[in-house]
């Protein structure tokens, strides 16, 4: 697997992290101390770990616990109310 770059947009500035292609996004965020709400422990039941992924054609929201990343990307953790 190859290395990818993930840019995480945060209120206090962007954070650039490296990860292995195909890795689970929630695991990547937790390993890099990016705050994300996960009351179900990453099982996909609570839908609290939403991230916005930015691409050429706009953005989309995904659950970090159910998403693997295979290419460089820019994301933003959706604030939990």
Helices and strands as residue ranges (DSSP letters): E 3-9, E 15-20, E 23-24, H 25-31, E 50-55, E 58-63, G 64-66, E 68-69, E 73-77
